[in-house]
Amino acid sequence: MTLKELQAKRQELGSQYRAIVKDTAEWTPEITEKREKIWADYEANLAELETEKATIEADLQRETEMAANLGAIDGYQDFSPSSGASPLARLGRDNGDLAGGDRGGNGHVEEDRVLAFNAWVNMSGVRDVTNEQMEACQRLRFNPAAQALEFNIGQQNRFAQVRSLINQMPGLDPADKVAALSSGRFQNALSAVTGATGGYTVPEGFINTLEINMVAFGGMLQAADIWRTDSGNEVPWPTASDTDNTGEIVAESSDQDGSTDPTFAAVIFGATKYSSKMVKIPEELIEDSAFDISSVIGAMLGERLGRITNTMMTTGTGAAPQPKGIVTAATTGVTTASDTAITWDEIYDLEHSIDPAYRNGASFMAHDTIIKYLRKLKNGEGEPIWAENWNTGRPDTINGYPYTVNQDMSSTITSGDKTLLFGQMKKFKIRQVRGIRMKRFLERYGEKDQIALIAFLRQDGNLVDAGTAPIKVMVQA
């Protein structure tokens, strides 16, 4: 049924229901059954309406994105393969011949993305983009002469998958983790997304590699809560604390004139620009069509953005332009008795310094060296306290709680070091604006026969704490 038909049916069912409720003097079983049947039909109709509206909105969004991209391309001439136009002439608007050559329309979307992305990288002006690449751009309605690409990355379920795998491989170095994460077993859950300024032309392999490297070279993108906005203006995150207030017993018919208000505040999130710095690529690599240039670029950009993001979200001072990192924002939960040691009892003390309401779903975070130290702790009988989960197939835990390795935390156990975090890591919020924007420089390094790419990401981070300290830190005496 069309949206108009569904709306008309809803009005009809609503009228029937109101008539029964208004005109019924005695609710017999038959009338009750009829009323319930009409109400069930009304709810089913409402569900159909919501589904149809969502479909229409999605179609409109795709059409809007397509129109925005087409609007950036000059010209309206025929640039289909059958037109005989030169490759550069085919940068105009499509005339409706979307099948294009022998490749069959939508059957090769991912291959077209790879070709279009390579066309964008290749568009140096020194040589022509190949006919095959240009035809892929035609099918995707993409202008390879665009100076910048903007595309979104990641969803929360992707980071959860990456975090789970990394926790199962505590002994691997970052490069080995990236290799494992890049295996086909995990690729199906990591798909490319669309964007009006060119994101849908970026191949899945590029998105996968970029995101995996950003996550693997850190810990914050695994553990924190990431939310995205379309604009970069300051955004307040309201907080409210009412933990010190409780109800009371009152006398019958007594006046209730007094009030005790909760404490309201807000955490302000800005949008600092982060840069990958230049990534220079020799023309030889670009010319080799068999070389997976998108994976190489994705790995380089991902590592660089992942490292700076993790550092700032871990130890940022909070003084502009730095975010307030999780270690900086955390409240002291335990100060150890020794400046050079951690005891298992102090780990228990750190756990119980958190309100019980926050211990459900809590986790630990520490440098890999500190994790190794904890694994070596022994009880009075000389037996390891750490419980390995190798026989269960599940990730190791600390006292039953998961942990995240964060290489930007302190790796030493000396006086004043903040060595171990515990609490609700999702209370730390990372705000990212839109997606990653990538630009190319075609002539700047021409004398070295190189092109250069650079990526920008706007983001901020802070702990959302209403005064109840959801994350606490262990500090060495």
C-alpha positions as CSV (number, residue, x, y, z in Angstrom):
1,M,0.0,0.0,0.0
2,T,1.1,3.6,-0.7
3,L,1.7,6.1,2.1
4,K,-1.6,7.8,1.2
5,E,-3.5,4.6,1.4
6,L,-2.0,3.6,4.7
7,Q,-2.9,7.1,6.2
8,A,-6.5,6.7,4.9
9,K,-6.7,3.3,6.5
10,R,-5.4,4.6,9.8
11,Q,-8.1,7.4,9.9
12,E,-10.8,4.8,9.1
13,L,-9.6,2.5,11.9
14,G,-9.4,5.4,14.3
15,S,-12.9,6.4,13.5
16,Q,-14.2,2.9,14.1
17,Y,-12.4,2.6,17.4
18,R,-13.7,6.0,18.7
19,A,-17.3,5.1,17.6
20,I,-17.2,1.8,19.6
21,V,-15.8,3.6,22.7
22,K,-18.4,6.4,22.5
23,D,-21.5,4.4,21.6
24,T,-21.1,1.3,23.6
25,A,-23.2,1.2,26.8
26,E,-22.5,-2.5,27.7
27,W,-19.2,-4.1,27.0
28,T,-20.2,-7.6,25.9
29,P,-17.4,-10.2,25.0
30,E,-18.3,-9.7,21.3
31,I,-17.9,-5.9,21.4
32,T,-14.7,-6.2,23.5
33,E,-13.3,-8.7,21.0
34,K,-14.2,-6.3,18.1
35,R,-12.6,-3.4,19.8
36,E,-9.4,-5.3,20.4
37,K,-9.4,-6.5,16.8
38,I,-9.7,-2.9,15.5
39,W,-6.9,-1.8,17.9
40,A,-4.6,-4.6,16.7
41,D,-5.3,-3.5,13.1
42,Y,-4.6,0.1,14.0
43,E,-1.2,-0.8,15.6
44,A,-0.3,-3.0,12.6
45,N,-1.2,-0.1,10.3
46,L,0.9,2.2,12.3
47,A,3.9,-0.1,12.0
48,E,3.4,-0.2,8.2
49,L,3.3,3.5,8.1
50,E,6.6,3.9,10.0
51,T,8.2,1.4,7.7
52,E,7.0,3.2,4.6
53,K,8.0,6.6,5.9
54,A,11.5,5.3,6.7
55,T,11.8,3.9,3.2
56,I,10.7,7.1,1.6
57,E,13.1,9.2,3.8
58,A,16.0,6.9,2.9
59,D,15.2,7.3,-0.8
60,L,15.0,11.0,-0.4
61,Q,18.3,11.1,1.4
62,R,20.0,9.1,-1.4
63,E,18.5,11.4,-4.0
64,T,19.6,14.5,-2.1
65,E,23.2,13.1,-1.8
66,M,23.2,12.2,-5.5
67,A,21.9,15.6,-6.5
68,A,24.5,17.4,-4.3
69,N,27.3,15.4,-5.9
70,L,26.0,15.9,-9.5
71,G,25.6,19.6,-8.8
72,A,29.4,19.9,-8.3
73,I,30.0,18.5,-11.8
74,D,29.9,21.0,-14.7
75,G,28.2,20.1,-17.9
76,Y,25.3,18.0,-19.0
77,Q,26.6,16.4,-22.2
78,D,26.4,12.7,-23.0
79,F,29.5,10.9,-21.5
80,S,28.4,7.3,-21.8
81,P,30.8,4.9,-23.5
82,S,28.5,4.8,-26.6
83,S,28.8,8.5,-27.0
84,G,32.3,8.5,-28.4
85,A,33.3,11.3,-26.0
86,S,36.8,11.4,-24.7
87,P,37.5,10.3,-21.1
88,L,37.9,13.9,-19.9
89,A,34.6,14.9,-21.6
90,R,32.9,12.2,-19.6
91,L,33.2,14.2,-16.5
92,G,29.7,15.7,-17.3
93,R,26.4,14.6,-15.9
94,D,25.0,11.2,-16.7
95,N,22.3,11.0,-19.4
96,G,20.7,7.9,-18.0
97,D,22.9,5.2,-19.5
98,L,23.9,3.7,-16.2
99,A,24.6,0.2,-17.5
100,G,27.8,1.5,-19.1
101,G,29.9,-0.8,-21.2
102,D,30.1,-4.5,-20.5
103,R,30.2,-4.3,-16.7
104,G,26.5,-4.4,-16.1
105,G,25.3,-1.6,-13.9
106,N,25.2,-2.3,-10.1
107,G,26.8,-5.8,-10.2
108,H,30.3,-4.4,-9.7
109,V,29.8,-1.6,-7.2
110,E,32.8,-2.4,-5.1
111,E,35.0,-2.8,-8.1
112,D,33.7,0.5,-9.4
113,R,34.6,2.1,-6.0
114,V,38.2,0.9,-6.3
115,L,38.5,2.2,-9.9
116,A,36.9,5.6,-9.0
117,F,39.1,6.0,-5.9
118,N,42.2,5.1,-8.0
119,A,41.0,7.6,-10.6
120,W,40.9,10.3,-7.9
121,V,44.4,9.4,-6.7
122,N,45.7,9.3,-10.3
123,M,44.2,12.6,-11.4
124,S,47.6,14.3,-11.5
125,G,47.2,16.0,-14.9
126,V,50.4,14.3,-16.1
127,R,48.6,11.4,-17.6
128,D,45.0,10.5,-18.5
129,V,42.8,8.5,-16.2
130,T,42.1,5.2,-17.9
131,N,38.8,4.6,-19.8
132,E,37.9,1.9,-17.3
133,Q,38.4,4.2,-14.4
134,M,36.4,7.0,-16.0
135,E,33.5,4.7,-16.8
136,A,33.4,3.6,-13.2
137,C,33.3,7.3,-12.2
138,Q,30.4,7.7,-14.6
139,R,28.4,4.8,-13.1
140,L,29.0,6.2,-9.6
141,R,28.3,9.8,-10.8
142,F,31.6,10.9,-9.2
143,N,33.9,13.7,-10.3
144,P,37.5,12.4,-10.0
145,A,38.7,16.0,-10.3
146,A,37.3,16.9,-6.9
147,Q,39.9,18.3,-4.6
148,A,38.7,16.5,-1.5
149,L,36.8,13.4,-0.4
150,E,34.8,13.3,2.8
151,F,33.5,10.0,4.2
152,N,32.2,8.6,7.4
153,I,33.8,5.9,9.4
154,G,32.7,3.3,11.9
155,Q,29.8,2.3,14.0
156,Q,29.9,1.2,17.6
157,N,29.4,-2.5,16.8
158,R,32.5,-2.4,14.7
159,F,34.6,-1.1,17.6
160,A,33.1,-3.8,19.9
161,Q,34.2,-6.5,17.5
162,V,37.7,-5.0,17.2
163,R,38.0,-4.6,21.0
164,S,36.9,-8.2,21.6
165,L,39.5,-9.6,19.2
166,I,42.3,-7.5,20.6
167,N,41.6,-8.6,24.2
168,Q,41.9,-12.2,23.0
169,M,45.4,-11.5,21.7
170,P,47.2,-9.7,24.6
171,G,50.7,-10.9,23.4
172,L,50.5,-9.5,19.9
173,D,52.2,-6.3,18.8
174,P,50.0,-3.7,17.0
175,A,51.2,-4.8,13.5
176,D,50.2,-8.5,14.2
177,K,46.8,-7.3,15.5
178,V,46.2,-5.3,12.4
179,A,47.0,-8.3,10.3
180,A,44.6,-10.5,12.3
181,L,41.9,-7.9,12.2
182,S,42.2,-7.5,8.4
183,S,41.5,-11.2,7.8
184,G,38.4,-12.1,5.8
185,R,36.7,-13.4,8.9
186,F,36.0,-9.8,10.1
187,Q,35.5,-8.1,6.8
188,N,31.8,-8.7,6.4
189,A,30.9,-6.5,9.4
190,L,33.0,-3.6,8.1
191,S,31.3,-2.0,5.1
192,A,31.7,1.3,3.3
193,V,29.1,4.1,3.8
194,T,27.9,6.8,1.4
195,G,28.3,10.5,1.5
196,A,27.3,13.4,-0.8
197,T,30.9,14.6,-1.3
198,G,32.4,11.3,-2.5
199,G,32.3,8.8,0.4
200,Y,30.5,6.2,-1.6
201,T,33.3,6.1,-4.1
202,V,35.8,4.9,-1.4
203,P,36.3,1.2,-1.6
204,E,35.5,-1.0,1.4
205,G,39.1,-2.1,1.7
206,F,40.2,1.5,2.3
207,I,37.5,2.1,5.0
208,N,38.3,-1.2,6.7
209,T,42.0,-0.7,6.8
210,L,41.7,3.0,7.9
211,E,39.4,2.1,10.7
212,I,41.2,-1.0,11.9
213,N,44.4,0.8,12.1
214,M,42.9,3.7,14.0
215,V,41.5,1.3,16.5
216,A,44.4,-1.0,16.8
217,F,46.9,1.7,17.5
218,G,45.3,2.8,20.7
219,G,42.7,1.8,23.3
220,M,40.4,4.8,23.6
221,L,38.5,4.1,20.3
222,Q,37.8,0.6,21.6
223,A,36.6,1.5,25.1
224,A,35.0,5.0,24.9
225,D,31.6,6.0,23.5
226,I,31.9,7.7,20.1
227,W,29.2,10.0,18.9
228,R,29.1,12.1,15.7
229,T,27.6,15.4,14.8
230,D,27.0,17.1,11.4
231,S,28.5,20.4,12.5
232,G,31.4,21.5,14.7
233,N,29.7,24.1,17.0
234,E,30.1,23.6,20.7
235,V,27.7,21.0,22.1
236,P,26.8,20.9,25.9
237,W,26.2,17.4,27.4
238,P,23.9,18.0,30.3
239,T,24.6,16.2,33.6
240,A,22.5,15.8,36.8
241,S,23.3,14.4,40.2
242,D,20.7,13.6,42.8
243,T,22.6,10.9,44.7
244,D,22.7,12.9,47.9
245,N,19.0,13.3,48.0
246,T,16.4,10.8,49.3
247,G,12.7,10.7,49.9
248,E,11.0,11.1,53.3
249,I,8.1,9.9,55.4
250,V,5.4,12.5,55.9
251,A,2.2,12.8,58.0
252,E,-1.2,12.4,56.4
253,S,-2.5,15.5,54.7
254,S,0.7,17.5,55.5
255,D,1.8,20.4,53.3
256,Q,4.6,19.7,50.8
257,D,6.1,23.2,50.2
258,G,9.8,22.5,50.5
259,S,12.0,21.1,47.7
260,T,15.5,19.7,47.3
261,D,16.9,20.2,43.8
262,P,19.4,18.0,42.1
263,T,22.7,19.4,40.9
264,F,22.7,20.3,37.2
265,A,25.8,21.0,35.0
266,A,27.0,20.4,31.5
267,V,30.2,19.1,29.8
268,I,31.0,21.2,26.8
269,F,32.4,19.4,23.7
270,G,34.2,21.4,21.0
271,A,35.8,20.3,17.7
272,T,39.6,20.4,17.4
273,K,41.1,19.7,14.0
274,Y,43.5,16.7,13.8
275,S,45.8,16.1,10.9
276,S,47.5,12.9,9.6
277,K,50.3,15.0,8.2
278,M,51.4,14.4,4.6
279,V,51.4,10.9,3.2
280,K,53.7,10.9,0.1
281,I,53.2,8.2,-2.5
282,P,55.6,7.4,-5.3
283,E,54.1,7.4,-8.8
284,E,55.5,3.9,-9.3
285,L,53.1,2.5,-6.7
286,I,50.1,4.3,-8.4
287,E,51.1,3.2,-11.8
288,D,51.0,-0.5,-10.8
289,S,47.4,-1.3,-11.2
290,A,47.8,-4.6,-9.4
291,F,49.0,-2.8,-6.2
292,D,46.3,-2.2,-3.6
293,I,47.0,1.5,-3.1
294,S,43.8,2.0,-1.1
295,S,45.0,-0.4,1.6
296,V,48.4,1.3,1.9
297,I,46.9,4.8,2.2
298,G,44.3,3.5,4.7
299,A,46.9,1.9,6.8
300,M,49.1,5.1,6.8
301,L,46.3,7.5,7.6
302,G,44.7,5.1,10.2
303,E,48.0,4.7,12.1
304,R,48.7,8.4,12.3
305,L,45.2,9.5,13.2
306,G,44.8,6.6,15.6
307,R,48.0,7.5,17.5
308,I,47.3,11.2,18.0
309,T,43.6,10.5,18.8
310,N,44.6,7.9,21.5
311,T,47.3,10.1,23.0
312,M,45.0,13.1,23.3
313,M,42.0,11.1,24.6
314,T,44.2,9.5,27.2
315,T,46.4,12.2,28.6
316,G,45.1,15.4,27.1
317,T,45.3,18.3,29.6
318,G,41.8,19.8,28.9
319,A,43.4,23.1,28.2
320,A,42.4,24.2,24.6
321,P,43.0,22.9,22.1
322,Q,43.6,19.6,23.9
323,P,40.7,17.4,25.1
324,K,40.5,16.3,28.7
325,G,41.9,12.8,28.5
326,I,40.5,9.9,30.5
327,V,43.5,9.7,32.8
328,T,43.3,13.5,33.5
329,A,39.6,13.4,34.1
330,A,39.5,10.3,36.3
331,T,39.2,10.6,40.1
332,T,41.8,9.0,42.4
333,G,40.3,5.8,43.7
334,V,43.3,4.2,45.4
335,T,46.8,5.4,46.4
336,T,49.1,2.4,46.7
337,A,51.1,1.7,49.8
338,S,54.3,1.4,47.8
339,D,55.6,3.7,45.0
340,T,57.1,0.7,43.2
341,A,54.5,-2.1,43.6
342,I,50.8,-3.0,43.2
343,T,49.1,-5.6,45.3
344,W,46.1,-7.6,44.4
345,D,44.3,-6.2,47.4
346,E,44.8,-2.7,46.0
347,I,43.1,-3.8,42.8
348,Y,40.1,-4.9,44.9
349,D,40.2,-1.6,46.6
350,L,40.1,0.2,43.3
351,E,37.1,-1.8,42.2
352,H,35.2,-1.0,45.3
353,S,36.1,2.7,45.2
354,I,33.5,2.8,42.4
355,D,29.8,3.1,43.3
356,P,28.2,-0.4,42.9
357,A,25.9,1.1,40.3
358,Y,28.9,1.7,38.0
359,R,30.5,-1.7,38.5
360,N,28.0,-3.5,36.3
361,G,29.6,-3.2,32.8
362,A,32.9,-1.7,34.2
363,S,36.3,-2.6,32.9
364,F,40.0,-1.9,33.5
365,M,42.5,0.0,31.3
366,A,46.3,0.0,31.6
367,H,49.5,0.0,29.6
368,D,50.6,-3.5,28.3
369,T,53.6,-3.4,30.7
370,I,51.3,-3.0,33.7
371,I,49.1,-5.8,32.4
372,K,52.2,-8.0,32.3
373,Y,53.0,-7.0,35.8
374,L,49.6,-8.0,37.1
375,R,49.8,-11.4,35.3
376,K,53.0,-12.1,37.2
377,L,51.5,-11.5,40.7
378,K,51.6,-14.5,43.0
379,N,49.7,-15.5,46.1
380,G,51.3,-16.7,49.3
381,E,51.9,-20.2,47.9
382,G,53.8,-18.8,44.9
383,E,50.9,-19.5,42.5
384,P,49.8,-16.9,39.9
385,I,46.7,-14.9,40.9
386,W,45.8,-14.1,37.3
387,A,43.3,-16.6,36.0
388,E,44.0,-17.5,32.4
389,N,40.9,-18.2,30.3
390,W,42.8,-20.2,27.6
391,N,40.7,-23.3,28.3
392,T,37.4,-21.5,27.8
393,G,38.1,-19.7,24.6
394,R,37.1,-16.3,26.2
395,P,39.3,-13.2,26.7
396,D,41.3,-13.0,29.9
397,T,39.8,-10.7,32.6
398,I,41.0,-9.0,35.8
399,N,38.9,-10.3,38.6
400,G,36.2,-11.1,36.1
401,Y,36.2,-7.6,34.5
402,P,37.5,-7.1,30.9
403,Y,40.4,-4.8,30.2
404,T,41.7,-2.6,27.4
405,V,45.4,-2.1,26.6
406,N,46.2,1.5,26.2
407,Q,49.8,2.2,25.3
408,D,49.5,5.9,26.2
409,M,49.0,5.2,29.9
410,S,52.0,5.0,32.2
411,S,54.3,2.0,31.6
412,T,56.2,2.4,34.8
413,I,55.4,1.9,38.5
414,T,57.0,4.9,40.2
415,S,55.9,7.6,42.6
416,G,53.0,9.6,41.2
417,D,52.3,7.4,38.2
418,K,48.7,6.7,37.3
419,T,48.9,3.0,36.5
420,L,45.4,1.5,36.4
421,L,41.9,2.8,35.5
422,F,38.6,1.1,36.4
423,G,35.0,2.0,35.9
424,Q,32.4,2.8,33.2
425,M,34.6,3.5,30.2
426,K,31.6,4.4,28.1
427,K,31.2,7.5,30.3
428,F,34.1,8.9,28.4
429,K,32.7,10.5,25.2
430,I,34.6,11.1,22.0
431,R,32.7,13.6,19.8
432,Q,33.6,13.5,16.1
433,V,32.3,15.9,13.5
434,R,31.0,14.3,10.3
435,G,33.8,12.1,9.0
436,I,37.3,12.2,7.7
437,R,38.2,14.7,4.9
438,M,41.1,13.7,2.6
439,K,42.9,16.1,0.2
440,R,45.5,15.5,-2.4
441,F,48.5,17.6,-3.5
442,L,49.4,16.8,-7.1
443,E,52.3,19.3,-7.9
444,R,53.9,20.1,-4.6
445,Y,56.2,17.0,-4.7
446,G,56.3,16.7,-8.5
447,E,60.1,17.0,-8.7
448,K,60.3,13.8,-6.6
449,D,57.6,12.1,-8.8
450,Q,55.3,11.8,-5.8
451,I,51.8,12.9,-4.9
452,A,50.8,13.7,-1.4
453,L,47.6,13.0,0.6
454,I,46.5,14.4,3.9
455,A,43.5,13.6,6.1
456,F,41.7,15.8,8.6
457,L,39.4,14.8,11.5
458,R,37.6,17.1,13.9
459,Q,36.9,15.8,17.4
460,D,36.9,16.3,21.1
461,G,36.7,14.2,24.2
462,N,35.8,14.4,27.9
463,L,34.5,12.3,30.8
464,V,30.8,12.9,31.5
465,D,30.8,13.0,35.3
466,A,27.9,14.4,37.3
467,G,30.0,14.2,40.4
468,T,29.6,10.5,41.0
469,A,33.1,9.6,39.6
470,P,32.2,6.7,37.2
471,I,35.9,6.1,36.4
472,K,38.7,6.0,39.0
473,V,42.5,5.7,38.8
474,M,45.2,4.0,40.9
475,V,48.0,6.4,41.8
476,Q,51.4,5.2,43.0
477,A,52.4,6.6,46.4
